[in-house]
Amino acid sequence: MRITHLNPDAGIGASCWLASLQSHHMLLDAGTHPGRIGRESLPLLEKVKDVEIDAIALTHCHLDHVGALPVALRHFPHAPVFMTVPSYFIVERVLHNSVNVMVRQRDELRIRDYPLFSHEEVDDYAAVFQGIPYRKETPWGRSHGKATGPTLEFFDAGHTLGSAGVLVRSGKSSLFYSGDVCFHDQTLLKAARFEEVVADTVILESTRGSQAVPPGFSREKEVERLEETLQSIQEKNGPVLIPSFGLGRTQEILALLALLMQKGRIRQQPVYIGGLGRVFTEIFDLQATRTHRSHPRLRLTEALQLVVLSGKEVESISLNGPKIFVMTAGMMTENTGSHTLATRMLNQPRAGIFFVGYTDPGSPAGRLRAAEPGSEFLFSAGTGFLRRRCRVESFDLTAHAQREDLVDWVGRVKPKTVILGHGDPDARAWLAAEITTRNPRIKVHQPVQGEAVEI
């Protein structure tokens, strides 16, 4: 077995791996780097362009895992693309929206590389997309003589709608790719179901490897803190902006707001969202009884008064009064609703901006999150330096597994080899040391960009 790391960055970036098992080759994910622009955001596909890829498997539909899929399919146009059934209903919408954003950035920011692919390519490549139910072992690749061909199987990862870990079997070899995984219940989605995974080799995400769980921390306490902070800002007639990824994070926050309103913890009021967030929220509602989740009868589009804002409305809507905005683009990329609203709210002491997930340190969201109250900081290339007078808070409502849970799970699976990725160097280093200390027989690898690990 050979595993090649195709992320162009040393940390969290464009998730993409080449798994070569005997004479079969599978691409695992094909994402774009959230902190890079143009072709610099793509995986290192040039390193594998001459490999005959038998299939592509997607773990979920966040752009850092699927954003480069049409570019990869230019190299491998006949490779079937396997994903879970919920992801099958989402992936084309994600990719078409990505084209729209790139076209807008090309025109407004003069990024010559954009768009990296077209609407027509998304439509053409959709013919090779296949939605596979969880826990259904599915063949891929070619059979040789009497030998049984390789198979894949998806396990619910609990990270977002449709997210999965991928178990790949070929002969006596087995590989499990965790993708992004969450081992605790969220507001809607329940924890990953990886209990029955058996594999010789594991590719493991490392997102929170450098973040210890603080003493006394609980998700319930964090939700209470968010509720109290939201109440305090609304009592001062201030607006609140919660930038969030359109798929998953937006629906988790909307569910939390719906439950707080139902319990009378915050007053009934409209919640302003973007169009893409509305689309994915409707899909979440449609899949409510078909997925492993809490509150299966909760329909967000019925429980909340959702108001979709267009680009012009984001620029002109009054910020007076206790409004709540849950806007897509968690990194606050330029020319997005969350970026525009943040620009307008930064100088308002009554306003609040709440971060509820990961932000790349080099993104506008990451720079705002790090800015001191009252200080001037570079928000984005388009805005230049701005002064932060609003209240900025961060709430740990992660959809990623805590590092201790990752190590515990590895100890239960007991693979011969663990390959660490999708994490900063410090995060991978902690996990490598902890896994090795607890399980001395497990070989741990931390491949750099473009490096292949022979197993």
Secondary structure, 3 states (H helix, E strand, C coil): CEEEECCCCCCCCCCCEEEEECCEEEEECCCCCCCCCHHHHCCCHHHHCCCCCCEEECCCCCHHHHCCHHHHHHHCCCCCEEEEHHHHCCHHHHHHHHHHHHHHHHHHHCCCCCCCCCHHHHHHHHHHEEEECCCCCEECCCCCCCCCCCEEEEEECCCCCCCEEEEEEECCEEEEECCCCCCCCCCCECCCCCCCCCCCEEEEECCCCCCCCCCCCCHHHHHHHHHHHHHHHHHCCCCEEEECCCCCHHHHHHHHHHHHHHCCCCCCCCEEECHHHHHHHHHHHHCCCCCCECCCCCCHHHHCCEEECCHHHHHHCCCCCCCEEEECCCCCCCCCHHHHHHHHHCCCCCCEEEECCCCCCCCHHHHHHHCCCCCEEEEECCCEEEECCCEEEECCCCCCCCHHHHHHHHHHHCCCEEEEECCCHHHHHHHHHHHHHHCCCCEEECCCCCCEEEC
